[in-house]
Amino acid sequence: MWKLGAVGRLYIIASLLMLGAELVSGTLPELECPEDCDCHYFRINWVTDCSESNFTEIPHEGLSQNVYVLNMNGNNVTDVQPFPEDIKLRRLQLADNLLTKLSRESFAGLSYLLDADFSGNRITHVDPDAFRLVAV
């Protein structure tokens, strides 16, 4: 159990109150959004929806490092370029694209990833280390 001093407890309480006020007033900060995508909060998680937008690659440019869900379903993505290492992506949706392989390099930066959907692709090869976390 952590032991916090009075200042630590006050900081945590103040932070929670500010977050609660932002949620109630609907003023959560706007984050970056790639062109031709719809970005919004779902509860308190930043969602970037680029589905059905004829993308041929994942739009890393303009993608917020705090994105929680990235929906790329129903596009024409053939290859996944490496994600930035500081991205906090938890769910990646890449169903119904044109992927044929999943490589280690593509997903190495996704240390927060919990869920991924690659259904409806043409995948013939998955690197055995594609989703293995590297100990630091």
N, C-alpha and C positions, 0 to 999 in steps of 0.2 A: 504494500500500500504506500502511496506517495504521501509525504507530509509537506503541506504547503504552509507558508507563513501567511500572515494577514494580507500582505501585498499581493501574493500569488492568488489567493482566494478572491480578492477584489478584482484582479485582472480578469480572471475566468468569468466571474459574474458579469462584469462590464461587457466582455466580449459576447457572452450569450445574450445579454439584453440588446446589444446593438444588432446582432444577427436576427433576433426575434422582431425587432422594430423594422428591419429591412424586409423581412418576410411578410409582416402584417401590412406594411405600406406598399408592398410590391415594388420596392426599389432595389432589388438585387443588382449588382453592377453588370453592365453589358460587357460581354466578352467578344473576342474576335470571331468573325464568321466568314468562311470562304464565299466568294461570289457564286451565285446560283444555288445556294444552300439556304435552308431555313434553320435558324438557330433560336433556341428558347430554353427556358428553365422548365424542368419537370420536377416538381417538389423543389429541392434545392440543388438539383444536378443539371449541369449544362449539357444540352443535347444538340448535336449538329446533324441535321437531316439533309443528306445530299442524295437521297434515293430517287430513282427514275429520272436522272438529270443528264444522261448521256455522257457521263465522265468516262475517260479512258484511263485515268490514274487518280489516286487519292490526292485531294488538294491540300497538301501540307502547308502551302502558303495561305496564310489567313486562318489557320486552324489554331484555336486557343489551346495553350498548354493545359488548361483546366477542363477540357472537354471530358465528359463522363461517358457519353454514348456517342458513337459515330455510326450513322446509318448510311451505308453505301450500297444498299440492296438495289438490284435491278439496273445496274449500269453496264459499261463495257470495259471494266478493269481487267487487264490481262496479266499485270505484274504489280506486286506491292513493293514500292520503294521503301527503304528504311525510315521508320518513324523517328522523330527527335527523341533524345533520351530523357528530356525533362517533361514529357507529356504524361498526364495522369489518367489516360484512357482506361476505363474499366470494361466496357462492352464494345466490341467491334462487329458490325453486321456487314458482311460481304456476300450475302446470298445472291444467286442469280446473276453472276458476272461471267467473265471468260477466263478465270484463273485456271492454270494447268499445274502449278507447283506452289509449294509453301516452303520458303527458305529461312534459315536461321537469321540471316542478315536483315530480313524484312521486319522481324518482330523483336529483335534484340533490345530495342529501346522501350518496350512496353512492359515495364516491371510491375505495373498495377493491374494489368489485364486479368479479368476473371472469367469472361465469357466471349466466345467468338462463334459466328455462324458463317460457314462456307458452303452451305448446301446449294445445290443447283448450279455448281461450277463443273469444270472438266478436269478436275485435279487428278493427275496420274502419279505425282511424286510429292511426298512430304518429308522434309529433312527431319531426321529423328530428334534433332536438337532445336527444332523451330520454336518451341515454346518452353524451353528449359531455362530456368533462372540461373544466372551465374552468381556464385557466392563472391562477395566483395572482400 
